Amino acid sequence: MKYFFSILCVVHVSSVQSQTVPPQIDQSCIECHDKETAKGSLDLTALKFDLADFATRQRWIRIHDRVEKGEMPPKAEDLPAEQRAALVKSLSSSIHAVDHAEVIAHGRGPLRRLNRDEYEQNLRDVLQLPSLDIRDMLPEDREGHHFNKASETLDISRVQLTAYLDAAEAALRAAMITADKPPPVTKFLAVGTNLFPSNDTFGERAAMFFAKNNQAINLAKEDAKKATHDEQIELALFRSAHWPYYGYPKGFIARLPGDYKVRFSARAVLQQAGHKLVAAKQAVPMTFRARKPSGPDVSGDVRATGGIMDVPPEKTTFETIIRLLPGETFEYSLLGLPVPLARNVKGGPPTYRYPPFPEGGQPGVAFQWLEVEGPISAETWPPASHRVLFGDSPTNDAKALLRRFVKLAAREPITEETLKTFDDLIQSRLNEKAPFNEAMLAGYKAFLCSGHFLYLREPEHEDDHFAIASRLSHFLTNTRPDAALSELAAQKQLRDDAVLKGETERLVSSSGFERFIRSFTDYWLNLRHIRRDEPDIRLYPEYRFDDYLVESMELETRAFVTAMIRDNLPAKVLVDADFVFANDRLAKHYALPPLGGSAMRKITLPKDSALGGLLTQAALLKVTANGTTTSPVVRGAWIMERLVGEPPPPPPSSVPAVEPDIPIGAWKQVKASLGSTVLAMITLTRLPPTLMPAASCWMAAASKTFRN
């Protein structure tokens, strides 16, 4: 499997065969596919055999595939096996010859634009801003062949180019500093009752309380002022951070954007009857969530930050880095714990009941203290990002600065003739009395949105090693070549098979390969849609507000595909493997022996296990279902398309759509609520990709109406 990524096809010039329609077409196909009959809307008398035309060639490829599979003509006697084989061979030879000649003339892959993930990562690397976030400023890339790197879908328009210009400017301004010294550092310490914004939370005392000597304390009997600084008081938390919830250190708000260092002491505990604490039997995973310090009805961004930490039963000091925006704080986000159930007793106000404790007690985390320091400044000032733009020492030499920046940003040498365009742009801004830094940013922005940066090209000649380096690096790490690969390109060594294989294996083993895995599985296996449909909690209560389970499912599949490539596993493990990847939450979900910790690890399965391979992984079962029911037809079509590579043909136009099998009365209610237009969309058995997100929303609305 790994060596698939080491292949660079070496093509040899071959003559293009004369393009003539194979005689079997006239003998066996015209009768059903002429102007008068045109079965399947195919008129072969009007279809030219001009294989140089891409669209025409694609139609002949489909004809070749249908003939090869025996689907056309449908009756075997209409085209005997010997003639069928000859027709397939003739079509295959003609198509291959034209395609081969096109590769020789224009390269295997045409010029293509960086997709928005690649563009963001390129800017992060060039500007030395690892946390730069400009991806969502760019339009979503279209999908082709179940991936977002297909040349024919990565077109560009005036609107897209404007978005790239805006994103480049935002990145450059994030890299440039305007102050002479680092921003002031805030230091914050929380102990005692300052560890939480209130004395209780949703779910009452079972969900959270303050404790001393392993027993909940009665705050009414405590000195409130002393309790805020009492280092013997622990915050005991037993619920996940899902609505309704707000649980952050009292009094901390980030005034400036940036990275903040968080240190805290905590231990995993079990809550016993009477709100007593004992040591837990295994670690409890947690993270932090950045958010505005509002109430439980949070509006705006709530995002995980700081990574996952496994809190053990012993008191342990943790340190992590979180990313905050101005006006944000952060909340404790324990993973895999209960979320209190909302209920209205006799029509009264909502109350939130904590679920019954599991046998042995309810796991949670007890916090002893927490401190925050930030924003973290660069070790040197100005920071590295600013020095990328303006060098190590102040200068007003615009040409020198431009050439320095282009040398850092470009993926291959740029000629002086090309640079003159950017020189002229900078000079024109200076002539208009623009500040020097602003004029330089205009030139940098123009380069970052030019074809020299925004596009990847195909190697055009024998010694075009920089193009090879860029293609390889963007394929395997979603970004520009690193220093080692660029040096090999400069030395013209990337046509050497051993060197190319070595670089491929190095990139596959690098941390940047995780970006390939995420992008590849997001599109090939649809993992980017894993949260698209919320399972019905009455049918699947294990999914209720359990983001940790969904996240663990996603990590399992990514770890599995990573192992397939890095460990060079055979393709058969896609459907039959004697192992799974699991953590503490997935082990419980799959009824495996208990595991401790959030990290994915390889688990050998017993011989009679129903698990193993992609098809039994929870993530893939979820993305091929709608949250309420599963369909063998939908799932089978998915397997044919994604794994076998032979998607089923579209249904005949004469076959009507199947309406959902629900009671007539409820169906009338859905019709009345949603209207006939939306209903028609819901009942479609096959939808184009562009309509799937809207259809999912309509399906959710229909499901909600039906349940109500």
C-alpha positions in Angstrom: 0.0 0.0 0.0 2.8 2.4 0.9 4.5 2.0 -2.4 1.5 3.3 -4.2 2.7 6.7 -3.0 6.2 6.1 -4.5 5.1 5.8 -8.1 6.0 8.4 -10.7 4.8 7.2 -14.0 7.5 7.3 -16.8 5.8 7.7 -20.1 7.2 7.0 -23.5 6.2 8.6 -26.8 4.0 6.4 -28.9 2.1 7.0 -32.1 -1.6 7.8 -31.9 -3.6 5.3 -33.8 -6.0 6.5 -36.4 -9.4 7.3 -34.9 -11.9 5.2 -36.7 -15.1 3.8 -35.2 -14.7 0.0 -34.5 -16.8 -2.1 -37.0 -18.7 -3.8 -34.1 -20.4 -0.5 -33.3 -22.1 -0.5 -36.8 -22.8 -4.2 -36.6 -24.3 -4.5 -33.1 -25.1 -1.1 -31.6 -26.5 1.3 -34.3 -29.8 -0.6 -34.5 -30.8 0.6 -30.9 -28.8 3.8 -30.9 -29.5 5.6 -34.1 -31.3 8.9 -34.6 -34.8 7.4 -34.6 -34.4 5.0 -31.7 -31.7 6.5 -29.5 -32.2 4.2 -26.5 -30.9 5.7 -23.3 -30.7 9.0 -25.1 -27.6 7.8 -27.0 -27.4 8.4 -30.7 -24.2 6.8 -32.0 -24.7 8.1 -35.5 -24.3 11.7 -34.1 -21.5 10.9 -31.7 -18.2 11.6 -33.4 -15.2 9.4 -32.7 -13.1 12.5 -31.9 -11.2 11.2 -28.9 -9.1 14.4 -28.8 -12.1 16.2 -27.5 -12.2 15.6 -23.7 -16.0 15.5 -23.3 -16.4 13.2 -26.3 -13.7 10.9 -25.0 -15.5 10.6 -21.6 -18.6 9.4 -23.4 -16.7 6.8 -25.3 -15.0 5.7 -22.1 -18.5 5.1 -20.6 -19.5 3.1 -23.7 -16.3 1.1 -23.3 -17.1 0.3 -19.7 -20.7 -0.7 -20.3 -19.6 -3.0 -23.1 -16.9 -4.5 -21.1 -19.3 -5.3 -18.2 -21.8 -6.8 -20.5 -24.4 -4.1 -19.9 -24.4 -3.1 -23.5 -25.9 -4.6 -25.5 -28.0 -6.3 -22.8 -28.5 -9.5 -24.7 -25.3 -11.6 -24.9 -26.3 -13.1 -28.3 -26.4 -9.6 -29.8 -22.6 -9.4 -29.4 -20.8 -12.7 -29.2 -18.0 -13.0 -26.7 -15.3 -12.9 -29.3 -16.7 -9.7 -31.0 -17.2 -8.1 -27.5 -13.6 -8.7 -26.6 -12.5 -7.3 -30.0 -14.6 -4.2 -29.5 -13.4 -3.6 -25.9 -9.8 -4.0 -27.1 -10.2 -1.6 -30.0 -11.9 1.1 -27.9 -9.3 0.6 -25.1 -6.4 0.9 -27.5 -7.7 4.1 -29.2 -8.6 5.8 -25.9 -5.3 4.9 -24.4 -3.3 6.1 -27.4 -5.0 9.5 -27.4 -4.7 9.9 -23.6 -1.0 8.8 -23.8 -0.3 11.4 -26.4 -2.0 14.1 -24.4 0.2 13.2 -21.4 3.3 13.4 -23.5 2.3 16.8 -24.9 0.8 18.5 -21.7 1.8 16.4 -18.7 -0.1 14.0 -16.6 -1.9 16.7 -14.6 -2.8 20.2 -15.8 -2.0 23.4 -14.0 -4.2 23.5 -10.9 -5.1 26.0 -8.2 -4.2 25.4 -4.5 -7.3 24.5 -2.7 -8.1 26.5 0.4 -6.6 24.0 2.9 -3.3 24.0 0.9 -3.3 27.8 0.6 -3.8 28.3 4.3 -1.0 25.8 5.1 1.3 27.5 2.6 0.8 30.8 4.3 1.3 29.3 7.7 4.6 27.9 6.7 5.8 31.0 4.7 4.8 33.5 7.3 5.7 31.3 10.3 2.2 31.6 11.7 1.2 28.0 12.7 -2.1 29.1 14.1 -3.2 31.3 11.1 -6.9 30.8 10.4 -8.0 32.2 7.0 -9.4 29.0 5.5 -13.1 30.1 6.0 -12.4 33.4 4.2 -12.1 31.4 1.0 -15.0 29.8 -1.0 -15.5 26.1 -0.4 -13.7 24.1 -3.1 -15.8 21.9 -5.4 -15.4 18.1 -5.2 -14.2 15.9 -8.1 -13.7 12.2 -8.0 -14.4 12.3 -4.2 -11.5 14.6 -3.5 -10.9 18.3 -3.4 -7.7 18.3 -5.5 -9.0 17.6 -8.9 -7.8 20.1 -11.5 -11.1 20.4 -13.3 -13.0 21.5 -10.2 -10.3 23.9 -8.9 -11.2 26.7 -11.2 -11.1 30.4 -10.3 -13.4 33.3 -10.7 -13.3 37.0 -10.0 -15.1 36.4 -6.8 -12.7 33.7 -5.7 -9.7 35.8 -6.6 -11.1 38.6 -4.5 -11.4 36.2 -1.6 -7.8 35.1 -2.0 -6.7 38.7 -2.0 -8.6 39.3 1.2 -7.2 36.2 2.9 -3.7 37.1 1.8 -4.0 40.6 3.3 -5.4 39.2 6.5 -2.5 36.8 6.8 0.1 39.5 6.1 -1.4 41.9 8.7 -1.4 39.0 11.2 2.3 38.6 10.5 3.2 42.3 10.8 3.5 43.9 14.2 3.1 47.6 14.8 4.4 47.8 18.4 7.9 48.4 19.5 7.7 45.8 22.3 5.7 42.6 23.1 2.1 43.0 24.5 1.8 42.9 28.2 1.4 39.5 29.8 -1.6 38.7 31.9 -1.1 36.3 34.9 -4.2 34.8 36.5 -4.5 32.3 39.4 -7.8 30.5 40.4 -8.1 28.5 43.6 -11.0 27.7 45.9 -14.4 28.8 44.7 -12.8 31.0 42.0 -12.3 27.8 40.0 -15.9 28.0 38.8 -18.3 30.9 37.9 -21.0 29.8 40.3 -21.6 27.5 43.3 -23.6 25.0 41.2 -24.5 24.1 37.6 -27.2 22.4 35.5 -27.7 19.0 37.0 -27.6 20.2 40.6 -25.1 18.9 43.1 -24.5 15.6 41.4 -23.1 17.5 38.4 -20.7 19.8 40.3 -19.8 20.8 43.9 -16.9 22.2 45.9 -15.2 19.6 48.2 -12.8 19.5 51.1 -11.2 16.4 52.4 -13.1 14.3 49.8 -16.5 15.6 51.0 -18.8 18.2 49.5 -18.9 21.3 51.6 -21.8 23.5 52.5 -20.8 26.9 51.2 -23.4 28.6 53.3 -21.4 27.7 56.4 -18.1 28.8 54.9 -16.6 32.2 55.0 -17.3 33.3 51.4 -14.2 35.6 51.2 -11.9 32.9 52.5 -13.4 30.2 50.3 -12.3 32.1 47.2 -8.7 31.7 48.2 -8.8 28.4 50.2 -6.3 26.1 48.5 -7.8 23.0 50.3 -11.1 23.4 48.4 -11.4 21.3 45.2 -13.8 21.8 42.3 -15.4 18.5 41.6 -17.0 18.3 38.2 -19.0 15.3 36.8 -20.7 16.4 33.6 -19.6 17.1 30.0 -19.6 20.6 28.5 -22.8 20.5 26.5 -25.8 22.7 26.6 -26.8 24.0 29.0 -23.5 24.7 30.6 -21.0 27.4 31.4 -18.1 26.4 33.6 -15.0 28.6 33.3 -12.6 30.1 35.9 -14.3 33.1 37.6 -12.9 36.4 36.5 -10.6 35.5 33.6 -11.1 37.1 30.1 -8.5 37.5 27.4 -8.0 41.1 26.5 -5.7 40.4 23.6 -5.7 37.6 21.0 -3.0 35.0 21.1 -1.7 31.8 22.7 -2.1 31.4 26.5 -0.3 28.9 28.7 -2.6 27.1 31.1 -1.3 25.1 34.1 -3.5 23.2 36.5 -3.6 20.5 39.0 -6.3 17.8 38.9 -7.1 14.2 39.7 -9.7 11.7 38.5 -12.3 10.8 41.1 -15.5 8.8 41.6 -18.5 10.4 43.3 -20.2 8.2 45.9 -23.5 8.6 47.6 -23.7 11.6 49.8 -21.4 13.6 47.5 -18.2 11.9 48.7 -15.0 11.5 46.6 -12.8 8.5 46.2 -10.0 7.9 43.7 -11.1 6.8 40.2 -10.1 3.5 38.7 -9.0 5.0 35.4 -8.2 8.3 33.8 -10.8 10.8 32.7 -10.1 12.7 29.4 -10.7 16.4 29.2 -9.9 19.4 27.0 -10.8 23.1 27.2 -13.3 25.1 25.1 -12.8 28.7 24.1 -15.9 30.8 24.2 -17.4 34.2 25.3 -18.2 34.4 29.0 -21.9 34.4 28.5 -24.6 32.3 30.0 -25.7 28.8 29.1 -27.3 29.9 25.8 -24.0 30.5 24.1 -24.1 32.5 20.9 -21.0 32.5 18.6 -18.0 30.4 18.5 -17.3 27.5 20.9 -14.3 25.5 20.0 -12.0 22.9 21.6 -8.5 24.1 22.3 -5.4 22.8 24.1 -5.7 19.2 23.0 -7.0 16.2 25.0 -5.4 15.4 28.4 -6.0 12.2 30.4 -6.4 13.1 34.1 -5.2 10.1 36.3 -6.4 9.3 39.8 -3.3 10.8 41.3 -2.9 14.6 41.6 -1.1 15.7 38.5 0.1 19.0 37.1 -0.8 19.6 33.5 0.4 22.3 31.1 -1.1 23.2 27.7 -1.4 26.1 25.2 -4.9 27.4 24.3 -5.8 29.9 21.6 -8.1 32.8 22.6 -9.6 35.8 20.8 -10.2 39.1 22.5 -13.1 38.9 25.0 -13.0 35.1 25.3 -12.5 32.9 28.3 -12.3 29.1 28.4 -14.3 26.4 30.1 -13.6 22.9 31.5 -14.7 20.3 29.0 -14.7 16.8 30.4 -15.2 14.2 27.8 -17.6 11.2 27.8 -19.4 12.2 31.0 -23.2 12.6 31.3 -25.3 15.6 30.3 -28.2 16.3 32.7 -31.7 15.6 31.2 -34.0 18.6 30.8 -37.6 18.1 32.1 -40.7 20.2 32.8 -42.5 19.0 35.9 -46.2 19.6 35.7 -45.7 22.5 33.3 -43.3 24.3 35.5 -39.9 25.8 34.7 -37.3 23.4 33.3 -35.2 21.4 35.6 -32.2 19.3 34.8 -32.0 15.8 36.3 -28.6 14.1 36.6 -28.7 10.5 35.3 -28.4 7.5 37.8 -24.8 6.8 38.8 -23.1 3.7 37.2 -22.0 0.9 39.4 -19.0 1.9 41.6 -19.7 5.6 41.3 -19.8 8.5 38.8 -16.4 9.4 37.3 -15.3 13.0 37.2 -12.4 15.3 37.8 -11.4 17.3 40.9 -9.4 20.5 40.3 -7.1 22.0 42.9 -5.8 25.1 41.2 -5.5 26.7 37.8 -3.2 29.5 36.4 -3.1 31.3 33.1 -0.3 33.3 31.5 -0.5 35.1 28.2 -0.6 36.1 25.5 2.7 34.3 25.0 5.2 36.5 23.2 7.9 35.4 20.8 11.3 34.7 22.3 12.7 37.5 20.1 11.1 40.8 19.1 10.0 41.5 16.4 8.7 38.0 16.0 9.7 35.6 13.2 6.6 36.4 11.2 7.4 40.1 11.0 11.0 39.4 10.0 9.7 37.3 7.1 8.2 40.5 5.8 10.8 43.1 6.7 14.1 41.3 7.6 16.2 41.4 10.7 17.1 45.1 10.5 15.1 48.1 9.3 15.6 49.1 5.7 13.7 51.0 3.0 15.2 49.1 0.1 11.9 47.9 -1.5 13.6 45.8 -4.2 15.8 44.0 -1.7 12.9 43.2 0.6 10.7 42.0 -2.2 13.4 39.6 -3.4 14.0 38.3 0.1 10.3 37.7 0.6 9.9 36.0 -2.8 12.9 33.7 -2.1 11.1 32.6 1.1 7.7 32.3 -0.4 8.3 31.0 -4.0 8.5 27.2 -4.5 11.1 27.7 -7.3 13.3 30.4 -8.7 11.6 33.5 -10.0 13.1 35.5 -12.9 14.0 39.2 -12.6 11.7 39.9 -15.5 8.8 38.5 -13.5 9.7 40.4 -10.4 9.6 43.7 -12.2 5.8 43.6 -12.2 5.8 43.5 -8.4 8.5 46.2 -8.2 6.4 48.5 -10.3 3.3 47.9 -8.1 5.2 48.7 -4.9 6.8 51.8 -6.5 3.4 53.0 -7.7 2.1 52.8 -4.1 5.1 54.8 -2.9 4.5 57.4 -5.5 1.0 57.7 -4.2 2.5 58.6 -0.8 1.5 55.3 0.8 3.5 54.3 4.0 6.4 52.1 3.2 5.1 49.1 5.0 1.7 49.4 3.3 3.4 49.6 -0.1 5.4 46.4 0.6 2.3 44.6 1.8 0.6 45.4 -1.6 3.5 43.8 -3.4 3.6 40.8 -1.1 -0.2 40.3 -1.5 0.0 40.5 -5.2 2.7 37.8 -5.3 0.8 35.5 -2.9 -2.2 35.7 -5.2 -0.3 35.3 -8.5 0.1 32.2 -10.5 3.6 31.7 -9.1 2.2 31.0 -5.6 -1.5 30.1 -6.2 -1.0 27.4 -8.8 0.8 24.1 -9.0 2.1 23.1 -12.4 3.0 19.8 -14.1 6.7 19.1 -14.6 7.2 20.3 -18.2 10.6 19.0 -19.0 13.2 16.5 -17.9 15.0 18.6 -15.3 11.9 20.3 -13.9 12.6 19.1 -10.4 11.0 22.0 -8.5 7.6 21.1 -10.0 8.1 17.5 -9.0 8.9 18.6 -5.4 5.8 20.8 -5.2 3.5 18.1 -6.5 4.9 15.5 -4.2 4.8 17.7 -1.1 1.3 19.0 -1.8 0.1 15.5 -2.4 1.5 14.0 0.9 1.5 17.0 3.3 -0.9 19.6 1.8 1.8 22.2 1.7 5.0 23.5 0.1 8.3 21.5 -0.1 10.4 21.6 3.1 14.1 22.6 3.1 15.3 19.1 2.4 13.0 18.4 -0.5 13.8 21.9 -2.0 17.5 21.2 -1.7 17.2 18.0 -3.7 15.1 19.8 -6.3 17.9 22.4 -6.6 20.4 19.6 -7.0 18.2 18.0 -9.7 18.0 14.6 -8.0 14.3 14.0 -8.0 14.3 12.0 -11.2 16.4 9.4 -9.4 14.0 6.5 -8.4 15.8 5.8 -5.1 15.9 9.5 -4.1 12.2 9.9 -4.9 11.2 6.8 -3.0 13.2 7.9 0.0 11.6 11.3 0.0 8.2 9.8 -0.3 8.7 7.5 2.6 10.2 10.4 4.6 7.1 12.5 4.0 4.8 9.6 4.8 6.5 9.2 8.1 6.4 12.9 8.9 3.9 14.8 11.1 2.7 16.7 8.0 1.3 13.4 6.6 -1.6 13.8 9.1 -2.9 16.6 6.9 -3.0 14.2 4.0 -4.9 11.6 6.1 -7.5 14.2 7.2 -8.1 15.5 3.7 -8.1 12.1 2.1 -10.5 10.5 4.5 -12.7 13.6 4.7 -13.5 13.2 1.0 -12.9 9.5 0.1 -14.8 8.2 3.2 -16.9 11.3 3.8 -15.6 11.8 7.4 -16.2 15.5 7.0 -19.9 14.7 7.2 -19.7 12.6 10.4 -21.7 15.2 12.3 -24.1 15.9 9.5 -27.0 13.8 10.9 -27.8 13.7 14.6 -28.8 10.2 15.6 -32.3 9.9 17.2 -31.5 9.7 20.9 -34.5 7.5 21.6 -33.2 4.8 19.2 -29.5 5.4 19.9 -29.2 6.9 23.4 -25.4 6.3 23.5 -25.0 9.2 21.0 -26.8 11.7 23.2 -24.6 14.8 23.5 -21.6 12.6 23.4 -19.1 14.5 21.2 -16.3 12.4 22.6 -17.8 9.2 21.1 -18.2 10.9 17.7 -14.7 12.3 17.8 -13.3 8.9 18.8 -15.1 7.2 15.9 -13.5 9.8 13.5 -10.0 9.2 15.0 -10.3 5.4 14.7 -10.8 5.6 10.9 -8.0 8.1 10.4 -5.7 5.9 12.5 -6.7 2.8 10.5 -6.0 4.4 7.1 -2.7 5.8 8.5 -1.6 2.4 9.5 -2.6 0.9 6.2 -0.2 3.2 4.4 2.7 3.5 6.9 2.7 -0.2 7.7 2.2 -1.2 4.1 -0.8 -3.4 4.9 -2.5 -5.4 2.2 -5.7 -4.0 0.7 -7.7 -6.9 2.0 -7.7 -5.3 5.5 -10.2 -2.8 4.1 -12.9 -5.5 4.5 -11.3 -8.1 6.8 -8.8 -7.2 9.5 -8.0 -8.9 12.8 -7.5 -5.6 14.6 -9.2 -2.3 15.4 -8.0 1.0 16.7 -9.7 2.0 20.0 -9.5 4.2 23.0 -11.4 4.2 26.3 -14.7 5.4 24.8 -14.6 3.2 21.7 -13.7 0.2 23.8 -16.9 0.7 25.8 -18.9 1.3 22.6 -17.6 -1.8 20.9 -17.9 -3.9 24.1 -14.1 -4.6 24.1 -12.1 -5.1 27.3 -11.8 -1.7 29.1 -9.0 0.6 28.0 -7.6 3.7 29.8 -6.9 7.0 28.1 -8.0 8.8 25.0 -5.1 7.8 22.7 -5.9 5.4 19.9 -4.1 2.1 20.1 -4.1 -1.1 18.0 -6.2 -3.9 19.6 -6.0 -7.5 18.3 -9.5 -9.0 17.9 -10.5 -12.5 18.8 -11.1 -14.9 15.9 -14.9 -14.8 16.3 -15.2 -11.0 16.4 -17.6 -9.2 14.1 -15.3 -6.2 14.0 -12.4 -5.5 11.7 -12.0 -3.6 8.5 -13.6 -0.4 7.3 -17.1 -1.7 7.0 -17.7 -2.3 10.7 -16.2 1.0 11.9 -18.7 3.2 13.7 -17.7 6.3 11.7 -18.4 4.8 8.4 -21.7 3.2 9.6 -22.7 6.7 10.7 -21.9 8.6 7.5 -23.8 6.0 5.5 -27.0 6.3 7.6 -29.4 9.1 8.2 -29.5 9.1 12.0 -32.7 7.1 12.3 -32.6 4.3 9.8 -30.1 2.5 7.5 -30.6 1.4 4.0 -28.8 -1.6 2.4 -29.3 0.1 -1.0 -27.7 3.4 0.0 -24.9 1.6 1.9 -24.3 -0.9 -0.9 -24.1 1.9 -3.5 -21.6 3.7 -1.2 -19.4 0.6 -1.0 -19.5 0.0 -4.8 -18.6 3.7 -5.4 -16.0 4.3 -2.6 -14.3 0.8 -2.2 -15.0 -1.2 -5.3 -14.7 1.8 -7.7 -17.7 0.8 -9.7 -20.6 3.0 -8.9 -24.0 1.7 -9.8 -25.7 3.3 -12.8 -28.4 5.8 -12.2 -31.9 4.5 -12.0 -33.9 4.4 -15.2 -36.0 7.5 -15.9 -39.1 5.3 -15.9 -38.7 4.2 -12.3 -40.5 6.6 -9.8 -39.0 7.7 -6.5 -40.0 5.8 -3.4 -41.9 7.7 -0.8 -40.9 7.1 2.9 -42.7 4.2 4.5 -44.5 6.1 7.3 -48.1 6.2 8.4 -50.5 8.0 6.0 -51.7 10.5 8.6 -48.2 11.5 9.6 -47.2 11.7 5.9 -50.0 14.1 5.3 -48.8 16.2 8.2 -45.3 16.3 6.7 -46.8 17.3 3.3 -48.8 20.1 4.9 -45.9 21.4 6.9 -43.1 21.3 4.3 -44.9 21.9 1.0 -44.9 19.9 -2.2 -41.6 21.4 -3.5 -39.6 20.4 -0.5 -41.4 17.0 -0.4 -40.3 16.3 -3.9 -36.7 16.9 -2.9 -37.0 14.7 0.2 -38.4 11.8 -1.8 -35.6 11.7 -4.4 -33.6 8.6 -4.2 -30.5 10.2 -5.8 -29.4 13.8 -5.3 -26.6 15.7 -6.9 -23.8 16.6 -4.4 -24.7 20.3 -4.4 -28.1 19.5 -3.1 -27.1 17.1 -0.3 -26.6 19.7 2.4 -30.0 21.3 1.7 -31.6 17.9 1.5 -30.1 16.9 4.9 -31.7 20.0 6.4 -35.1 19.2 4.8 -34.9 15.7 6.0 -34.1 16.9 9.6 -37.1 19.2 9.4 -39.4 16.4 8.2 -38.1 14.1 10.9 -38.8 16.7 13.5 -42.3 17.4 12.2 -43.1 13.7 12.2 -41.8 13.2 15.8 -43.8 16.1 17.0 
